[in-house]
């Protein structure tokens, strides 16, 4: 009895193996492709995080753009556009002050100190 059951299972497995071909394709993935995908994902996350800030949302609403519409626009952008925006976010001054404004502020402080102390 056991041999009939085992032969039946073996025959069913052979039919299943023949009917369903097992094919797999493995290829090499270049390092630059993986790095580019990671940078794209990072840039898109950085822009999404920037749009998630409360002051940015407030400014967008003042300009008449809903935050959801801004998120949809970012999702519709190409990878190159998102990378360009993310690069510009990184290059902006942290406190919202430019180099010229900092220089002018230091100049005013120095002039006040010079004329007040002397």
C-alpha positions, 0 to 999 in steps of 0.5 A: 500500500505504501509503495502505491502511494509513494509512486502516485506522489512521485508521478504527480511531482514529475508532472508538476515539474514538467508542467511548471518550468522553473526559470530564473534569470540572474544578472550582475547589477553594477555598483553605479546603478545601485548607488544611483537608485539609493541617491534618488531615493534619498533625494526624494525623501529629503524633498518630502521631509522638507515639504513636511516642515510646518513653516514650509507648509504654512508658506505654501498655504499662504501662496495658495498651494495645498500641501497635498498638491505640493506632495503630488507635484514632487511625486510627479517630478523626474529623478533629475528634477528631484536631485536638483531641488535636493541639491539646492536645499542643501546649499541654502543657508541654515538660518535663512541668512546669506553670507552678505547679510552676515558680513553686513551684520558683523560690519555694523557690530564692529562699527558700533563697537569702534565708535562706542568704545573709543 
